[in-house]
């Protein structure tokens, strides 16, 4: 994203600011920029007018499911419409914003009986959607666990065991979801396949480094680009191959031999019409911080959006980086203006 020029009204600080107060301001600028409800509402306001000629279903899953569903209902209300039906699945069930939407509680971070029940309800909702309808699938962090149910290749207990192993493996969220979605009823595009041929719009709050839509929430509306061979290698690299349930190994080996056992892939006809939009992400939050910092007279520098690794080593790396910038602040950093630097 291009860095916007400094606003003309910016006033350079004339005395050392209260650092704590500034940081609090910047924190709230980031939070407000990625607030799920307003972020979704802005995206829905950009939809074409023909949406208003269809029945609209709402499927909201994740930690932000409740505010996202409420925002969707509010937008429909401004259009003098109401949801045809749907479900909200979150770590904690809140009152539903509309009688047509059922509010359920799933399990997180390790799935359990509530997640299985939520997955079953999701199937019932999908079965009621008609080809001429439109479905808004609203996803946020926690989706993978909240609707976790076996896809038939493994049993319920085996799926739970796989999730627990993966969570303690040290793999990052994208790698964990590569493994988990292969054995989950609704991962790897299977939700969109179940909703086809209805029009599906997938609005996403990203909790994944790089904003890979196939990884966020295990990609219920996105084809799975990974292969069984890649999953085999990933499990071996993580030291999990000999520890996962026998049925997991059996299924991976079978899919390596028979492509028909693979997950739905990008480009699959039933997934071709799915529209996807990330409405909030780490990058959106950082850009909001940078914009607000410029208004306060700072020269913001975004070093990147990806911070991953073991906490102690990452902390040491960040401290070293910041120390080097502080040491350089006495000298003119290339490309910097006259304001104090904000990292």
N, C-alpha and C positions, 0 to 999 in steps of 0.2 A: 504494500500500500504506500502511495506517495506520502511523504511527510509534508503536512500543510505548513505554509509560511506563517511566521509569527503574526498574530493579530495586531493591527495598527494601534489599538488602544493599550497594548501591554505596557506596564510600567515596571522598570527595573527596580529591584529591591535596593533601598538606600541604607539599610542596616540589617544585621543578621536576623533572619526570620526565626520564629519559634518553630524549630524543626518538628517537634511532635505535632503541633497544630497543622503544619503543612502536610505531614504524612497522613494525618487523619482525613484531611480534605481529599487527598489523592486516593486514599482507600475508598472513600464513599463515592468518588467519581467513577471508580472502577466497578463497584458494586451496582450502582445505578445503571451503568451502561449495559450490564449483562443480566439485569433483573428479568427473570423468565417471562413474566406476564407482559410487561411493556414491550419487550423485544419481540415476542410472538405477535402481539397486537399490531405492531408496525409492519410486520411481514404480511399479516392477513389483510391489512388495509391496501396492500399493493396487488391483491388478487384481481383477476379480470372479472367483469360484471357477470359473465355467464355462470359463475359459481352460484349465483342467487337463483338460478333456475333448477337447481338440483337439490335432492335431499342430502344433507350433510351429516355424517357420522363422526364422532369424536372418540379417538382412542388415545389416552394419555398415560404414559408409563414412565416412571422414574422418580427421583427425589423431587423434581420440580413439576410433577404431574398435576398437582392440585392447582397451583397458580396458572399454569398453562391452560388447563381445561377451563378455568374461570374466565380467562381472557378470551378464549375461543367462544364461549357462550355469550360474553358481552358483545363481541363483534357481531355474532349472528343476531343478537337482539337489536343492535342498531340497524340491521338490515330487515328488521321485522320478520326474522326467521327463528326457528328453534332447532336444536339438534334432533335428528331422527332417532338417535340412540347412541349407545357407546358405553365405555367403561373407563374408569380412572383407577390406576394401580400404583400405589405409592408405599413407602415404608411405614407410613401411618395414615390410616383412613380418616379423611376429614369430611365434613358435610358436603354433599354433592352440590354443585352450583346449579343443577337442573335435574328435575325428576326423571328425565330420560336417560341420565347417566348414572350408572352404578359405581359407587366408590368402594374399592377393596384395598385390603392391606396384604402386601406380599412380604417375603422374608429377605433380609439383606444383612450382611454380605453373603451368608451361606443360605441357600434356598432350603425350604422346608415345606410343610403341608400347606401353608397359606399360598406359597408360590405355585404349587401344583393346582390348587383350587383356582387361583387367578388365571393360570394358563387355560384351564378348562372353560372358564367364563369367557375368556378371549375367543376361544373357538366358537362358542355359541353366538357371540356378537358377530364374528366374521361370517357365519352361516346365514345371518339375516340380511346382510348387505346385498343389494341388487345391482346388476350390471350397470344401470344408468345412474347409480348413486356416486357420491364423492365422499372420500374418507380422509380426515385430517389425523395423521398419526404423529403425536407429539411426544418426542423422546428426550430423556435426560439421563444423567448418571444413575446407575443402579438398576437399569432396565434388565440387564442380563440375569441377575439373580431374582428379581421380583417376579418374573414370568417363567422361571426355569422349570422345565418338565422334560422328561426323556423323549427322544424322537422315535423310539422303537428299537434302536440298535443297542441300547443299554437299559437297565432297570432303573427305577427311582433311586434305590440305595446306591447303585453304581454311579449314577450321575452325581449324587451328593458327595460321594467319596472323591470323584474326579474334581469337583469344585474345590473341596477342601485342600486337596493336594496342590492344585494350581495356585490357590491363594497364598500358600506358604512356600512357593517355589522360587520367588525372587524375580519372576518374569514381569515385564511391564504390562500395562493394561491391554495394549493392543495384542501382545503375544498370548496373554491369558484368554482373550476373547476369540482368537483364532482357534484355540483348542476347544473352548466351551461351546461355541456356537455350532460346531460340527455335530454335537450330540444333543442339542437343544431343539425342542419342538418348534420354536418360533425364530430361532436365529438364522443367519445366512440367507435372508430374503424370503424365508418361508411364510412370514405374515403377509407380505405383499402378494405372494403366489395365492394364498388362501382368499385374499380380497379381490383378486382379478376376476373379471375384467373391469371392475369399478375403477374410477379415477382415484389414485392415491397421491396425496401430498404429504411429504414427510418433513416436519419442522423439528429441528434438532438443537438442543443445548449441548455443546461439545465438552466432554471431560477427558478427551484423548489428545495426547501430544500429536501435532500435525493435522488434527481435525479430519482424520480418515473416517468417512461416513460408513465404511464397511466394518470398522472396529467399534464405533460408538454404539453401546448397547447390544453388541454382537450383530449389528446390522439386520434387524428384522425386515427391513424393506430394501436391502441392498444385496446383490449377488456376492458370493464368496469367491474372491480371486485365488485363494490358497488351494493347494492340492493335498491329497492324502500323504504323498511322499514328503511334502514340506512339514506336515504335522508330525509325521514319524521322526523326521530329523529334529524338529523342535523339542519333542518329548525326550529324545535321547540326549540332546544338548543340555536340557534342564535336569537330567538325571531322573526323569520320571517314567521312562518307558517300562522299566521292570516293576514299577510301583503302582501304575494305574491298573484298574480292573481288567481282567482277562478279556472281557467283551470289548473293551476299548481297543486293545491291541488287535483283536480279531477283526473288528470293523475297519480299522485303518489299513491293515494288510489286504483285506478284501477289496477296499476301494482303490488301493494301488493297482490291483489287477483288473478291476472292472469299473470303468468310468461311469457306468449307469448308477453306481452307488455313491457318486460324488454329490456334494451340495450344489444347490442352484448357483449358476455362474453369471457374472455380468454379461449382459447382452441377451440373456434368456428372454424369449418373447413375452412371457407373463410379467417380467420386470421392466420391460422397455418403456412403459408409460409413466413410471413412478417419478414424481418431481421431488427433489430434495433441496433443502435450504438450511444452512446453519444460521440460527438467529442469534446465538450468543456463544462466545468462545474466549479463550485466554487472550487471543490477539485483539479482540474487541475491547477487552478490559484494559490492556496495555495502551492501546491507542487513545482511550479515554483519559488515562493518566497523563499521557504525553500532551494531549490537547489542553487539559486543565493546568498542567505545569507551565506551559507557555504563557497562559493567561496570568500566572503568578510571577512571570519574569525569568523562568528557568530555561536552560537548554537541555531538553530531555534526550537521552540516548537509550534506545531499546536494543539491548545486546542480543536478544533472541527470545523466542517463545517456548523453547524446550529446555526444561531442567529435569533431568532424569538420572537415577542412579542411587547408590546407597547413601543414606542421609549424611553420614559423617564425612565421606569423601567429597560429596557435592558441596557441603558447607565449607569445607576447607578451600575448595576451588573458587567458590563465590567470594570468600573472604580475601583470597589472594588477588582476584580480579578487582575487587573494590579498592583494596589497598593500593594497587597500581594506578588506579584512576585518581585516588586521593593524592598520591605522590606527584602525579603529573599535573594536578590542578594548579600548582604554583607556576607552571609553565603554560604556554598557550597550546591547547590541544588542536591539532589540525582540523579545520572545518568548523571550529567553535566560534560562536559569537561572543558578546561581552558578558552574558549572564552566567550565573553559577550553574554548574552541571548537575543534572539529576539522572541517576542510573536506574 
